[in-house]
Amino acid sequence: MRLSDETLMDVSKRFRREMDRGLCRDTNPTASVKMLPTFVRSTPDGTEKGDFLALDLGGTNFRVLLVKVSDNGRQKVEMENQIYAIPEHLMRGSGTQLFDHIAECLANFMEKLGIKDRKLPLGFTFSFPCRQTKLDESLLVSWTKGFKCSSVEGHDVVALLRKAIRKRGDFDIDIVAVINDTVGTMMTCGYDDHNCEVGLIVGTGTNACYMEEMRHLETVEGDEGRMCVNMEWGAFGDNGELEDLRTEFDREIDCGSLNPGKQLFEKMISGMYMGELVRLILVKMAKEGYVFQGRVTSGLLTTGHFQTSFVSAIEKESADKVLRELGLDPSPEDCAATQRVCQVVSTRAAHLCAATLASVLRQIRDNKATDRMRTTVGVDGSVYKNHPQFARRLHKMVRRLVPDCDVRFLRSEDGSGKGAAMVTAVAYRLAMQHAERQRILDSLRLSREQLLEVKKRMSEQMAKGLSQETHATASVRMLPTFVRATPDGTERGDFLALDLGGTNFRVLLVRVRNGKRRSVEMHNKIYSIPQDVMQGTGDELFDHIVHCIGDFLEYMGMKGASLPLGFTFSFPCHQKKLDQGILLKWTKGFKATGCEGEDVVQLLKDAIHRQEVRVQGLTLTDPGFWPHCTGTNACYMEEMGNVELVEGDEGRMCINMEWGAFGDSGELDDFCTDFDHAVDNNSANPGKQRYEKMISGMYLGEIVRNVLLDFTSKGLLFRGRLSERLKTRGIFETRFLSQIESDRLALRQVRSILQHLGLTSSTCDDSILVKEVCTVVARRAAQLCGAGLAAVVDKIRENRSLPHLSITVGVDGTLYKLHPHFSSVMRETLRELAPQCDVTLLQSEDGSGKGAALITAVACRIRDAGQH
C-alpha cells in the first residue's frame, strides 16, 4: 500500500488521460471520469448581493436556508437555516410524495421567517448522480444513500420540485440553479477567496470539480469562457486504470459492496471504506499470528464495525481503547502495529487524492499558459476535516507533485447550502450585469433601417457637395481631382513616384508594361526627413526631397534620365488642376515656412531646377482611398455633367469625397453615442471629421477604451477596479482590436493584452466582455463604412441608368487589411444596402506610390493620344 512518488506521478498521468477522454465528445461515453458540465459559468467576484433561498438535499435530513448577501463596501453573508427530516417511508415511496414533503417544509420555513409573500431566487443542492442539461435542469441518473423513490430516476428534479410548489399555490419561488455538494463547496469558498477555482470533497464519498475552459469541453456547445466541470472522479479505475495498484483488501471490499466494479477510486480513498480496509488488514495479520496473539473477535470480524472515525482516533491518540471495545486485549506492540496500519491506509488515501488533484491543477495551469500559478482549492468532507493527518499529507504531496503551483487549501465552513445560494447569487449578478451591458452596447448596434438612413443622408450630402450652389455648406466636399480616366491596360513606360505623408517618404521607379506580358514592376527606397528640415524653410524641405530623388536615380543607375513623376502629397490641399495643389495647412508635425497657401507642385519644380535633376511634367494625387489606420476617405469616377465646380460636361472625373467630415453638419447626431462624444470632445479637432471618428482606426481603440471605462465605473467589468493605464488616452491601440478579435487568439492572450494595460487581475469573463466590446465597435465601423460606400456605388449605377451594376472598389488601409472581420462585415452591409450592385472589394497591395505612378501613366497615355 506504500506508493512511491514515481508511482503517484504515473497515477497522475493516467488520471489526466481519463480527464481528456471525459472532455472529448467521442470518448466521453467510455471514460471512467465523466467530466460532467454543470452550467455554472462563473465564480463569485464579491459584488453579489441580495436575499437567496437554498435547499440542501443529500441524505435523510435536508436543510432549508435563507442567505443574505450584502456588498456595502465589505462582503457579508448572514444565514438562517432549519433542518428537516425525511421519514423512511418517504425515502422509499413515490417521487410525488417526497417533493410534496420538501415543498411543505419550504413553506413552513418561509412562514416562520415572514417571507412567504416574496418570490425569492432559490439554489438547490441535490447530491445524487445526475445528468445536467442546463443550470436549472438536472435528470436523476440513479438514487443512492438508501433512497428508492419511484418515478424520479430519468426525470428532471427541478421540474418535480416546481410542480410540487405550484400544486400548493400558497407561495412562489424562482429556482435558478441546481448543483451538487462539490460545486457548492467551490462556490462557498469562492466567495471568500476569489482565486478559488477547484472544489474537493473527501468524506463518506469523494469528488472534485474545477473551472474548465469551454473550448476543451466538447460535450457543450460554445467555446468562449469557462464552466465548472463536475468530475465524478470516484469512478476513476472502473476501466482498469488502477488494477496494478489495487490490493487483495481493495478487491475484497469491492466484492462485498453494493456496487461491485464501480467507484473503485472512491473505495480506495473515501471515509466510507477506510475503516473497512484497516479491519480487513488486521483480520489477516491476526489470522497469520502477527497481532493479538493470533486471536480474532466477532467485533473484528463484523463488516463495517471498524469505523473510519476509529482510524482518526487511533492516529490521534492510541489504539488501545478502540481495540478493547472490539473485545480484544492488545499488547503495546499490537497497538503500535494497528496505528501503523491506520497510518499506511490513510496515507495512501491522501497521496492518491493528491495525485489526481495534481492532474487538475496541471490542467488549469496549462489552460492559463503560465509557468507558475496561484490558486485556491475549496475543501469539505469529514475525512479532510476530522482526520488528524490527512490534510497535512495531502497538502505536502500536492506540493511535491506540482511544485510550480502555489496552492491554498480553504476549508468550507458553511456547507454546500451556502454554495447553492452563491451559485444563485452569481447567476443573478451575471444576468443583471449582462442586461445592463447589452443595454449600453445596443446604443452601438445599428439596425438595417438606421444604416439605410445613413446611406440616404450620405447621398444627400454628396449631391450638395457636387452642386455649385450648395458646395460651400456640404459636409462631404466632393473635390475634383482632375484625374479623368482610370488605367485601361495600354499604359507603358517608366515613371517616378514620390510618396510624402510623414517623417519618412518613398521614392519609387515604376515600370509599366502592356501587351501579352502586361506587368507593373516597382523599385523603391525610403528616405527620412530630419526634424530640423521638417520645421525649417520650404526651400530646405523641397531641396532635401529633390536631393533624395537624385540619390535614388543614381542608385538605380539612371542618373540624367528624364522621367514623368507622380507626387502623392498627403496633406490638406486645394486642387485646381491635375498638376497643381495649394497646401492649406501643414499637419503631422511639419512646420516648414513659406509653403502654406503655395502650390506644392511648383515648389517641387523650383527645387528640381535648382538642383538640375531631370524630371518631366509633374502630376499631384490625393493619397488614400479607404480606412487607413489614421483616417478614412473615398473617391470615385463621377460624370462630368454632375461636377458643377469644373467646366465641361464630357467624360468623367475622379471625385475626392473627403467623406471623413460627413456628420459635421449634424447628419450623424442621432447615431452618435456618449462614447463618440467623449472621443470627439477630447480630440484635436472637436466637431470635425465626425464620420471618420466613428469608423477609422485612429479612433476605434479610443471608443473601446471609453466603453470599458463606463463598464468598470458601473461595476460591470474588472470587478469595478480601474487601472491607471486604462485612464490614459490612446493607450488602447487599434491594433489591439484586430488582435483581440482574431479567431486564432485564445482568451489567455486577450488577458495578456489586458495585463499590458495594467489590468493584472482581469478574469476570463473580463476577457470575453472586452472581446464583445471590440466586436460591437468594429462591426459598427464596418457597417457605417459599408453604408457610405453603398451610397457611392448606387450613385454610379444611377448615373449610368443601369438596373444592375458590377463594379470593383480598390481598398487600402491597415484597419481593412489587418482586422479579421472588417472586410466581411463591409461586404455583408453592401449586399444588404445596395442589392442592385455586385461589388468586388480588391485590396491594394502597393500603396499610394504605385497609384501616383499609374495616374502619371494614364495622363501620359491621354496626352500622347492627343486628348486634353
N, C-alpha and C positions, 0 to 999 in steps of 0.2 A: 504493500500500500504506500510505500515511500516513493515519491516521484521526483526525479532529478529536474534541474532547471531545463536541461535539454529536452526531456520528455514533455515538460509543461509547454515549452516553446513549440514543440511539434503538435501538441493538442490545440494550441492557439491557432496554428496554421490550418489544421483540419477544420476548426470551427469557422475560420474566415472563409474557407471554401464553401461550407454549408450556408453561410450568410449570403455569399454571392449567388448560390443556387436558389436560395429563397427569394432574392430580389429579382431574379430573372423570370420573365413570364413563362418561358418554355420549360424551365427546370423546377419551377416552384411546386408543382403538384407532387413531385417525388422527393423534395428536400425535407430533411428532418427538422430544420429550423425554418419555420413558416414565414417569418418576417411580414407580419400582417399589418396593412395600413390602418391607422387609427383615425385619420382625417383631422387630427389635431395638428394645425399648421404653424403654431407659434407658441413660445413660452411667455410667461408674464414679463412685462417690462417695468412694472412698478407704477404705471399710470392708471391701472384698473381701479374702478370704483363702482359702488352700488350694493344693493342687497340681493343675495342669491340663496336659493334653497339647494340642499344637496341630499341625496338619498344613497346610502351605502349598504348594498346587499351582497353578502358573500358568505353567509353561514346561517346558523339557526337564529341568530339575532340580527337585526338591522338597525341602522341609525338614521334619523332624520336631523338635518342641521339647518340653521339659519346662519349664514356667513355674511357679516357686514364688512365690506372693504372700503376704506377711505383713503383719499390721496390729497390731504390738505397740507402739502409741504413735507409730510412724512408718512411713510407707508404704515398702515394699521389694519389689523384684522381682528374682529370680535366675533366669537362663535357661541351659539346656544344650541344644544343638541339633546335629543332624547333617544334612548334605546328601547326598541320594541321587540318582543319575542315572536317567533313564528312557530305555532304549535305543530307537533309532529304530524297530526292528521292533515294539515295544510301542505306540509312538505311533500306528502305523497298523494294529495288529492288532485283536483283539476287546476289547470292554469288560471282559469277564471276566478276560482276561489282564492288563490294565492294573491293575485293582483288586486282583487276587491279588498282583501285584508290590508295590503300595502296602502291603497288609496284611503281606507278608513283611518289608518294610523297617521297618514299625512294630514288628513282633515283635522284629526284630534290635535296634532302638533300646532297647526296654523291657528286653530281656535284658541288654544291656550295662550298663544303669543299675540292674539288680536290682529292677525294679518290675513284672515281668510278672504277679505274683500279685495286684496291686492293680487294682481296677476304677476307673480314673480318668476324670473327665469330659474330653471332647475337643472342641475347636473346629476347624472345617475351613474354611480359606480356599481357595475354588475360584474362580479368576479367569477365568471364561469366561462368556459371556452365558447367564443363567439366568432362569427364572421361579420365584420363590419363593412357596410357599403356606403355609409355617409356618417357625418359626425353625430347625427341623431337617428341612426338606424343600425340595429345590430341583431343578427339572427343567431339564436342559441344553437350551437352545434350539438352539445350533449350536457346533460346535468351531471354534476359531481357533488361531493360533500354531503351525500345522503339525500339529496333532492330527487324526486321522481315525478314531479307534477306532469299530468297529461296535457297534450295539445299545446306545448310550448316549444319543444325542440323543432328547429326548422322555421320558427316564426320570429318576427321582429318584436323584441321585448319592450321597446319604446311604444310601439303601436298598441300592445296589450295593456300597458300602463295608462296610456291616453284614453283608451276605451273604458277602462275602469273608472277613471276620473270623470269622463263625460257622462257615464251612466248615473253617477251620484248627482251631478248637476248643482252641488252646493258650493263649489269653488273651481277656480281655473288656474292653471299654471302653464308656463311656456317651457317645455322640455327641449333644451338646447343641445345637450351633449350626453352621450353615453360612453363611459370609459371603463378600463379595468383598474385594479388597485396599483399596478406598476406605473401606469401613466399618471395616476393620482399622486403617487409618491414624487415623481419628477416635477409635476406642476406645483405641488405644495412647497418643495424645496426651491423651485424656480422663482417663487415669489420673493423669497428671502435672499437668494443668490442668483443674479441674472446670468451667471456663467453656467448654471445647471442645465445640461442637455442630455443627461442619462438618468434613468430610474432603475433601481436594483432592489429586488426583494429576496431575502434568504430567511425564510421562516418555515412553516409547515410545508410549503411548496417553495419553488423558486422561479423567478422570471426576470427579464430585463427589457427595457425599451430605450430608444435614443432617437435624436433628431437626425434624419437621413435626408440627403439631397434628393429632390424629386426626380432629377434626371436619372438616378440609379434605380428608382422604384418603378419597375416596368409594369407592375400589376395595376397601376393607377394612371389615368390619362394626365398629361401635362408634365412639363419638365422644369418649371421655374419654382424656386423657393424650396422649402423643406417640409417634411411631415414626420411626425413621431411614428416609429415602427415598433409594434408590439412583437418581440422576437419569438415568444413561446419557446424559450431555449431549453426548457426541461426535457424536450423530446430529442435533444442532441444525442446521438448514439443509437437512435432507433433504426438507422440504416446500417448499423455495424461499424460506425466510425470509432467506437471505443472498445471493440471486442478484445484487443490485446491488453487493455488496461483493467478490464473487469476481473475481479477475483471470484473464487468459489462462493464467497459470502454475498457478493453482489448478485450472483446468479440465483442463489437460494432465496434471497429477499424478493427478487423479481418473480420467481416461480410461485411464491406464496402470496403475491399481491393480487389486487382486484383487476389489474390490467397488465398481465404478463407481456413482455416485449415492448411496452410503451413507457415513455417518460424515464428512460434509463439514466440520463444525466441527473435528473431530479432525484432519483433513487440513490445516487452516489453522494449528493451534497446537501439535501434538504433535511430539515428537522424532523420530518415525518418518519425518516428511515435511519437517522444517525444512531439513535439508541439501539435500534434493532440490529444494526451492523455490529455494534460493540457486544451485544448479547450473544450473537452467533459465534464471534471470535472467542469469547470467554468460555462458551459451551465446548468448543473444540479443544481449547487449551486444557480445560478441566478433564475432559474425556481422555486426553493423552497424558494426563498426570502432571501437567506443568504448574497448575494452580489449584488451590482449595483441596489439596491432598487427593486429587482425582475425584472429588465428590461434587455432584450437582444436586440442585434442589428444584422442586416444582416451580418455584418463583423464577428461577433462572431458565427453566425450560419452557415457560409460557410465552408465546409470541406476543409482542407488544408490551410486555411487562416492564422491560428496561426502557424507561422513557428518555427522550433527548434531554429533558431537564436534569436527569441524573448525570449525564455526561458533563453538563455545565457545573453541577455541584461538585463532582469528583475532581475536575480540573481546578476548581476554585479552592477547595479545601482538601478533603481526604476521601478515600473510597470506603472507609470502614463503616460509616453509618448506613450508606446505601446498600452495601453488601450484606450487612446484618439484617436489614429489612427484607432481603431476598431469602433469608433463612440460612445464610452462610456464616461460618466462623473464620474470618480471614486472618492470616498472619500479616505482619508488616510487609513481607515480601509480596503476598497476594495483593495487598492494597497498592503497592508501588507498581506491580505489573498491570493491574486494572487501570490505574491512572495513565500508564504509558499507552495502553490500548486506546483509551479515550483520546489521548493526545494525537496518536497516529491517525485515527479516523477523522477527527475534527480538522487536523492539519491538511489531510488530503482534500477534504471538502473545501477548505478555504483556498487552497492552491489551485484546485480545478476551477473554482469560481474566478480566481484571479486570471487564469489562462484565457477563459472565454471573455472576461471583461477587457483584457488586454487587446483582444481582436476588435472589440467595439471601439476602443479608444484609438487604435491604429486607423480604423476606417474613418473616424471623424477627422483625425489629423491629416490623412491623405485627401479627404474632401476639401479641407482648407488649404492644402498645398503649403503647409508650413513645416519648418524643421523642428520647431518646439511649440508645444501647445499647453495652454492653461485651461482646465475645465473642471466642472464640479459634477459629482455623482450623488444624486439623492438616494438614500438607502432606508429601507424599513425591513421588518421581519424579526421574529423572536430569536432566531439563531444569531443574527448580526447584533441585536441589541443586548441579549442576555448572556450569551456565552462569553466567558472572561477573556479568551484569547483570539476568538475567530476574527474579529475586526482588525486587530493588530497584524495577524498573519496575512490576512487578505491585502491590507494596505502595503505591507512590506514586499509581498511577492509581485503585486501590480507594479510597484516602482522598479523592481528588478527586471521585469519582463518588458516594460515600456519606459526606459529611463528618460526618454525625450518628451514625456508628458508630465506636467505638474498637475497632479490630481488632488482635489479636495473632496473628502467624503463628508457629506452633510446628512445627519440623521433626521428623518422625518418625525416630528413630534406630534403632529396633528392628524395622522392617518390619511386615508385616501378620500374621506368625505370632503375635507378642505380642498383636496386636489380636484374633485369633481366641480366644486364651486369655482375654483381657479380656471379650469378649462372653460366653464360657462362665462366667467368674467372676461377672459381673454377673447372668447368668441364674440361677446357683446362689444368689447372695445374695438376689435377688428372691424365688426360690422358698422359701428358708428363712425370710425375713422375712415373706412372705405367710402361710406356715403358722403362724408364731408369732402374728402379728396376728389371724388368724382364730380361733386357739385362745382368745385373750383376748376377742375380740368375741363368741365363741359364748356366753360367760357372760351376755351382754346380750341374746341372742336367745332368744325364748320359743316353745316348741312348742305345738301345739294342746292337747295333754294338760295342759301346765303352765297354759295360760290357762283351761281348763275347771276346773282345781283352784282358781285364783284366784277364778273365778266362784262355785264351791261354797263357798269359805271366806267370801266376801263375803255370800252368802245366810245362812250360819250366824250371822255377826255381826249382820246385820240382824234376824234372829229374836231374838237375845239382847238387842239394843237396844230392841226393841218390848215385851219381856216385863218386867213389874213386878219379877219375881224376879231376873232376870239383868242388868237395865239398867245397874246401877252398875258391873259389870265388863266391859261390852261396849266394844270399841274404836270401833265405829260407834254413835254415841249416839242416833240416831233421835229427834230432839227434835220435839215437837209445835209447830206454828206458829200454831194456832187459825185458820188460813185453811181454810174449809170448802167452798169452791167455786172453780171457775175461771170466767172470763168466758164468757157464753153468747150474747153479741151484743145483748142487750136493754138493756145498761147505757147510761146517758146522763147528761149534766150536766157541770159544770165542777169540776175538782178541783186542789188544790195538791199538790205533792210536794216533799219535801226529801230530798236525797241527800248524806249526810255519811259520808265514809270516808277523808278525808285533809286536807291543808293547804288544799285548795280544796273548796268544796261548791257544789252546784247547787240553785237554786230553780226549780221548773217550774210552769207552768199547763198542764193537760192537758184539752182539750175533747173529750168523747166523744159522738159522735152515733150513733143507731141507725136502724133502718128501711132504706129503699132507699138512702139516702145515708150508710150507715154509715161512720164515719171516726174517726180519732184525730188531733187537731191539737195540736201542742206548741209552747210558747214557753218559753225558759229563759234564765237569767242565771247566770254563775259568779261566786262571791264568794270572796275569800281569808280565811284566819284568821291574824291576826298571831301570831308566836311567843309574845309575852308573854300573849296571850289563851289559846293552847293550854296554857300552863303556869301560868295564873293560877287563879282560883276557878271553880267550876262556874257560879255565878250570872253571872260576867262572860262566860263562854263562851256560855251559852244566851241571855243578853241580846243579845250580838253577833249570834247566829243570827236571833233574832226581829227585830232592827233591820233585818237584810238582807231578811227576809220582807216587812216593811213597805215597804222601799225598792222591792222587786220589784212589790208590788201597786200602788204609786204609779206606777211605770214602766209598768205595764200599763193604767193608768187605771182601777183597780178599788179605789182606797182606800176602806176602810169596808165592802167586800163580805165576806159571811160564807160561807166555803167549807170543805168537808171536806179534811183534809190526811193524806197518807200519808207515813210517815217511814222512809226507808232508812237504817239505822244499822249501819255495817259494822265493829262491834267485838264481842268475845265477850260474849254476853248469855244470861241465863236467862229464857225467856219462859213466863208462866203464862196469859196471855190475849192476844187479838189486839192490844189496845192497852196492853200492859204489857211492859217489857223491863228486867230488872235487869242493869246493867253489871257484869260480873265483873272485868274489868281493862282499863285503857287500853293501847293498842298504837300503833304508827306515830308515836311522838314526842309523843303527847298526855299531859299530866300534870295536868289541871285537878282541883283538890281538891274534895272533897265530892260526888263523882259515883259512885265505885266502891261497889257494894252498893246503889245507889239506882235507882229506876225512872226511866229517861231520858225516858219519855213525860211523866211528872209534872213533871220538871224543865223540860221544854219548855213545858208548860201553865202552870206558875208564871210563867215568863218572859213568856208571851203576856199573862197577866193583868196583870203589872207594866207592860207597855207598851201595853195596850189594843188589841192587834191582833186583829181579828175572825176567828177560825178555829173551825170546828165540830169534832166528835169526831175524835180522832187514832187512826190505826192504825199499828202498827210492823211493818215487814217485814225479813226477813233479806235480805242483798244478792244473793248471787250464786249462780247455778247455773252450775257448769262451769269448764273450765280457764282461769281468769284467769291473767294473766301472773304474778301474785303467789301464787296458790294454786289450789285446786280444791275444789269441793263439788257436791252434787246434792240435789234434793228431788223428791218425787213424791206423788201422791194415794193415801193408804192407807185401807183400810176401817176405820171407827171400831171395829169389833169386834176388830181386831188391835192397836189403840193402847191398851195397858193402863194407860198413865200418865195418861190423861184419861177421865173418866167418860162413859158413854153409848156405845151400840152402833150408833146410826143414822147413816147418811150416811158421808162421807169427810172426812179432814183431810190437809192438806199436811204431810209429814214432812221436816224439815231433817235430812238424814242426818249431816252433819259427817263425811263419809267420808274426809277427808284423814288422819284418825287411824287408819284401817284399817291393821293391821300393828303397832300399838303394843303389842299383846299377843303378838307373835311370829308372827302369821299369814303374814308375808312373808319370814321369816328365810331360808328355803331358796331364795328368788328374789333376795335381796339380794347384790350383788357387793361386792368390796373398794372399788370406786369409790363405791357407795352408802354404805358405812360411813364412808368418808373425808368425804363431803359431810355426813352426819349428825353425825359427831363434831365437825366444825368449825362446826356451825350454832349459832344462838342457843338452840335447844331440843333438845339431843341426846335421842334415843329417842322423840321425839314427832313426830306427823304423818308417819309413815314412807311411807304411800301417796302423800301429797302430794309428798314429796321425790323420788319416783320418776317422777312424771308432770307436775308443774306447771312452768310457765315460770320460776319463781323459781330452780329448781334444775337444770334441764336443761343450761344452759350450764356450770354448775359440774361436773356429771358428765362432760361432754365434756372440760373442761379437765383433769380428773384422769386420764382415759384418755390424753389427749395427753401429759401428764407421764410416765405409765407407759411409753408407747411410746418417748418420747425417751430416758428413762433406760436403756432396753434397746437403744438404737441403731436402733430400727425407724422413726424419723421424724426429720426435720430434721437428719440426719446425726449424731444424738446430741447436738446442741448446743442447750441450753435458753436461752431469753431470760429476763431478769429479770422482764419484764412478765407472761410466762405463769405465773410462780410466784405472781402476785398473785391472791388470792381474789376471785372475782366479775368478773374482767377479761374473761372470755369470756361476753359477754352473750347472753341467749336470742335476741335479735333476729338475732344472727349465724347461728344455726341456720337460721332462716327464710330469710335472705339466701343462705347457702351452698347450701341445698337447692333454691333456686329453679331451675327448669329453664331459665330465661332467662339465668341467670348464667354467664358464661364462666369458665373456670378462672383466667384472669388477674385477674378481680375477686375470686375467692377469695383469690388471692395478696395483693391489696391489703388485705384484712381481716387476713391473717396478718402483713403488714408493720406494720399498726397495732398488732399485738401484739408488735412488736419482732423478728419473725422475718424479717429483711430478706433473708436468703439462702435462703429456702424455695424449693423446686423445684416444677415441675409435678407430679411424682409425690407430693410432700408434699400439694399441694392436693387431689389425688384421694383420698388417705388421710383427710385431715381431713373431706372431704365424706362418706366412707363412715362414719366415726365418728359424725358428726352424724345421718346416716340411721338407723343402728342404734339410737342413743339415743332419737331422736324416735319411731321406729317402736315401740320397746318401750313408750314412754309412751302412745302412741295405743292400743296393744293392751291395756295394763293398764286404761286408761280404758274401752275397749270391753268388757272382761271385767266390770268393775264395773257398767256400765250394762246388760249382758246379764242380770246377776242381778236388777236393778231391774225391767226390762220383763217378765222371766219371772215375777217375784213378782206383778206386776199381772195378768198372764194367768191365773196360778193362782188369785189372789183371785177372779177373775170366772168361774172354771171354764170357760174358753174353750179350744177346741182350737187356735185361731189368733187372734192379736191384731194389730190395726192400730193404731198409736199414733204420736203426734208428740212429739218431745223438743225443747224450746226450749233453744238453746245460746248462750252468750255467752263472752267472754274473748279476749284478744289472741292467745294461742297457737293456739286453734282457728281464729280468723279469719285470722291472718296467715301461719301456717305452710302451705307449699304442699301438703303431703301428709297432715297430721294428720287432717283430717276424712275423707278417703277410706280411710285405714287403719282408723279407728274404725268406719266403716260396714262395711268388709270383715270386721272382727272380730265385730261384732254379728250379721252374717248367718251367720257360722260357728258362733257360740256360742249364739245364740238363734234357731234356724231356724224356730220356730213363731211368731215375732213379725215383723211387717212394720213396721220403724221408719223414720220420716221425721225427719231432723235439720233443724230450722228455726232459722236463725240470727237471734238477737235484734239488731235494729239500733238500738234506742233506750235500751239500758242499763236500770239498775235504777230510775231515776227514774220512767219511764213505768210500770214494774211496780208501784211503790208506789201510784201514782195509780189503776191498774186494780184493785188489791186493795181500795182505798178505795171505788171504784165498785161492786165486787161486794158489799162489806159494806153499802153504802147500798141496793143493789137488794134484798138479803135482808131488811134492816131494814124497808124500805118495803113489802115483801110480807108483813110480819108474822111473819117467821121469825126465830128466835133461835138 
